[in-house]
Amino acid sequence: MDIMQREELERLMFFEQTREKAAADYARSPNDPDNLTRWGGALLELAHFRQGQDSVDMVQDAVAKLEEALRINPRKHDALWCLGNARTSQGFLVTDTDKANAYFKKAARCFQHALDEEPNNELYQKALEMTEKAPSLHQELQKQLASQQVILGSGPTVATGNAAKRPKKKDNDFKYDVLGWIMLAVGVIAWMGMAKSSMPPPPPPPSSLR
């Protein structure tokens, strides 16, 4: 196992443990917004390791946890930031431009509200700037997916049955590889919420947010 694979495995294990601990803590204290934020952040990170509908469902589950945290404390800036990242991820997980842009607008409002609460937070400012670029990134992603589909479709198709379905599977794999990269670039962890937990310190955020 190379270094990158080991780091990915460690990330997976860390956030799985964080999710399990958050679920257990929620059973004892359901009105803790910090714990709900940690739970939502862990679910978002774990969505990177999923594909297809599993990824979509996990992001939606994260949204539900973060919205619950904000119902308890509407001014919780790290939950607002994390929800903004979740909305951004949802935008990239749909192909329809109008639906994607609607998610990006929701994300921008979350980031702006987080920034209103902490005006000097560079991470929140960076997230807001990246969300402004999200519509153009989404368009570029759709172009790449279309190009990839053409390339895969131009290959040999003499086989029948399951073999004939392979290009579609490869296309889906490519799609979620790209989506995973974009979600990581946006940064979908409520790092401040994580820091308040008793879990070990999380790995550093993606270099694009430094």
C-alpha positions as CSV (number, residue, x, y, z in Angstrom):
1,M,0.0,0.0,0.0
2,D,1.5,3.3,-1.0
3,I,1.5,6.5,1.1
4,M,-1.5,8.0,-0.7
5,Q,-3.6,4.9,-0.2
6,R,-2.6,4.7,3.4
7,E,-3.6,8.3,4.0
8,E,-6.9,7.7,2.3
9,L,-7.6,4.7,4.5
10,E,-6.7,6.7,7.6
11,R,-9.0,9.5,6.5
12,L,-11.8,7.0,6.0
13,M,-11.3,5.4,9.4
14,F,-11.1,8.8,11.1
15,F,-14.3,10.1,9.8
16,E,-16.1,6.8,10.2
17,Q,-15.1,6.9,13.9
18,T,-16.2,10.6,14.1
19,R,-19.6,9.7,12.6
20,E,-20.1,6.8,15.1
21,K,-19.1,8.9,18.0
22,A,-21.4,11.7,16.9
23,A,-24.3,9.3,16.6
24,A,-23.7,8.0,20.1
25,D,-23.4,11.5,21.5
26,Y,-26.6,12.5,19.8
27,A,-28.5,9.8,21.5
28,R,-27.4,11.2,24.9
29,S,-27.6,14.9,23.9
30,P,-29.8,15.6,20.8
31,N,-29.6,19.4,21.2
32,D,-25.9,19.9,20.9
33,P,-25.2,21.9,17.8
34,D,-21.4,21.3,17.9
35,N,-22.0,17.5,17.8
36,L,-24.5,17.9,14.9
37,T,-22.0,20.0,13.0
38,R,-19.3,17.4,13.5
39,W,-21.7,14.7,12.4
40,G,-22.6,16.6,9.2
41,G,-19.0,17.3,8.4
42,A,-18.0,13.7,8.8
43,L,-20.8,12.6,6.5
44,L,-19.7,15.1,3.9
45,E,-16.2,13.8,4.0
46,L,-17.4,10.2,3.8
47,A,-19.4,11.0,0.7
48,H,-16.1,11.4,-1.1
49,F,-15.6,7.6,-0.7
50,R,-18.9,6.8,-2.2
51,Q,-20.2,6.8,-5.7
52,G,-23.6,7.3,-7.4
53,Q,-26.7,7.5,-5.3
54,D,-24.8,6.5,-2.2
55,S,-22.8,9.7,-2.4
56,V,-25.9,11.8,-3.1
57,D,-27.8,10.3,-0.1
58,M,-24.9,10.8,2.3
59,V,-24.6,14.5,1.3
60,Q,-28.4,14.9,1.9
61,D,-28.0,13.2,5.3
62,A,-25.3,15.7,6.1
63,V,-27.5,18.6,5.1
64,A,-30.2,17.3,7.4
65,K,-27.8,17.2,10.4
66,L,-26.4,20.7,9.7
67,E,-29.9,22.2,9.3
68,E,-30.8,20.7,12.6
69,A,-27.7,22.3,14.2
70,L,-28.7,25.7,12.7
71,R,-32.3,25.3,14.0
72,I,-30.7,25.1,17.5
73,N,-28.2,27.9,16.9
74,P,-28.9,29.9,13.7
75,R,-25.7,31.9,14.1
76,K,-23.4,29.0,14.3
77,H,-20.8,30.0,11.7
78,D,-19.0,26.7,11.3
79,A,-22.3,24.9,10.7
80,L,-23.3,27.6,8.1
81,W,-19.9,27.1,6.4
82,C,-20.3,23.4,6.3
83,L,-23.8,23.6,5.0
84,G,-22.6,25.9,2.3
85,N,-20.1,23.2,1.2
86,A,-22.9,20.6,1.3
87,R,-25.0,22.8,-1.0
88,T,-22.0,23.3,-3.3
89,S,-21.5,19.5,-3.5
90,Q,-25.2,19.0,-4.3
91,G,-24.9,21.5,-7.1
92,F,-22.0,19.4,-8.7
93,L,-23.9,16.2,-8.2
94,V,-26.7,17.3,-10.6
95,T,-26.4,17.7,-14.3
96,D,-29.3,20.3,-14.8
97,T,-27.8,23.8,-14.9
98,D,-30.7,25.5,-13.3
99,K,-30.9,23.1,-10.4
100,A,-27.1,23.3,-9.9
101,N,-27.2,27.1,-9.9
102,A,-30.0,27.1,-7.3
103,Y,-27.8,25.0,-5.0
104,F,-24.8,27.3,-5.6
105,K,-27.0,30.3,-4.6
106,K,-28.0,28.6,-1.4
107,A,-24.3,27.8,-0.7
108,A,-23.4,31.5,-1.3
109,R,-26.0,32.6,1.2
110,C,-24.6,30.2,3.8
111,F,-21.1,31.3,3.3
112,Q,-22.1,35.0,3.4
113,H,-24.0,34.4,6.7
114,A,-20.9,32.6,8.1
115,L,-18.7,35.5,7.1
116,D,-21.1,38.0,8.6
117,E,-20.6,36.2,11.9
118,E,-16.9,36.0,11.5
119,P,-15.8,38.8,9.1
120,N,-12.1,38.1,9.4
121,N,-12.3,34.3,8.7
122,E,-10.2,33.7,5.5
123,L,-11.6,30.3,5.1
124,Y,-15.2,31.6,4.8
125,Q,-14.1,34.3,2.4
126,K,-12.3,31.7,0.2
127,A,-15.3,29.5,0.2
128,L,-17.5,32.4,-0.9
129,E,-15.1,33.3,-3.7
130,M,-15.0,29.7,-4.9
131,T,-18.8,29.5,-5.0
132,E,-18.9,32.4,-7.3
133,K,-16.9,30.3,-9.7
134,A,-19.0,27.2,-9.2
135,P,-21.4,27.8,-12.2
136,S,-18.5,28.0,-14.7
137,L,-16.9,24.9,-13.1
138,H,-20.1,23.1,-13.3
139,Q,-20.4,23.9,-17.0
140,E,-16.8,22.7,-17.6
141,L,-17.5,19.5,-15.7
142,Q,-20.5,18.8,-18.0
143,K,-18.3,19.4,-21.0
144,Q,-15.7,16.9,-19.7
145,L,-18.4,14.3,-19.0
146,A,-19.8,14.7,-22.5
147,S,-16.4,14.4,-24.1
148,Q,-15.6,11.4,-21.9
149,Q,-18.9,9.7,-23.0
150,V,-18.0,10.3,-26.7
151,I,-14.5,8.8,-26.2
152,L,-15.9,5.8,-24.3
153,G,-18.7,5.4,-26.9
154,S,-16.2,5.3,-29.7
155,G,-14.5,2.1,-28.4
156,P,-15.3,-1.4,-29.7
157,T,-18.8,-2.6,-29.0
158,V,-18.7,-6.1,-30.4
159,A,-19.4,-7.7,-27.0
160,T,-23.0,-8.2,-25.8
161,G,-24.6,-8.5,-22.4
162,N,-22.6,-7.1,-19.4
163,A,-19.6,-6.2,-21.6
164,A,-21.7,-3.8,-23.6
165,K,-22.5,-1.9,-20.4
166,R,-18.9,-1.3,-19.5
167,P,-18.6,2.2,-21.1
168,K,-21.4,3.4,-19.0
169,K,-19.8,2.2,-15.8
170,K,-16.5,3.8,-16.8
171,D,-18.3,7.0,-17.5
172,N,-19.9,6.9,-14.1
173,D,-16.6,6.2,-12.4
174,F,-15.0,9.2,-14.2
175,K,-18.0,11.4,-13.2
176,Y,-17.6,10.7,-9.5
177,D,-13.8,10.9,-9.6
178,V,-14.2,14.4,-10.9
179,L,-17.0,15.2,-8.4
180,G,-14.8,13.9,-5.6
181,W,-12.0,16.2,-6.6
182,I,-14.3,19.2,-6.8
183,M,-15.8,18.5,-3.4
184,L,-12.4,18.1,-1.9
185,A,-11.3,21.4,-3.5
186,V,-14.2,23.2,-2.0
187,G,-13.5,21.8,1.5
188,V,-16.4,20.0,3.1
189,I,-15.3,19.6,6.7
190,A,-16.4,21.8,9.6
191,W,-12.8,22.0,10.9
192,M,-13.7,24.3,13.7
193,G,-16.4,21.9,14.9
194,M,-14.0,19.0,14.7
195,A,-11.5,20.9,16.8
196,K,-14.0,21.2,19.6
197,S,-14.5,17.4,19.8
198,S,-12.5,15.0,21.8
199,M,-11.4,13.1,18.7
200,P,-7.8,13.2,17.5
201,P,-6.9,16.3,15.4
202,P,-8.1,16.0,11.8
203,P,-5.7,16.0,8.9
204,P,-4.9,19.4,7.4
205,P,-7.5,20.9,5.0
206,P,-6.9,20.7,1.2
207,S,-4.0,22.8,0.0
208,S,-6.4,24.8,-2.2
209,L,-7.9,26.3,1.0
210,R,-4.6,27.3,2.6
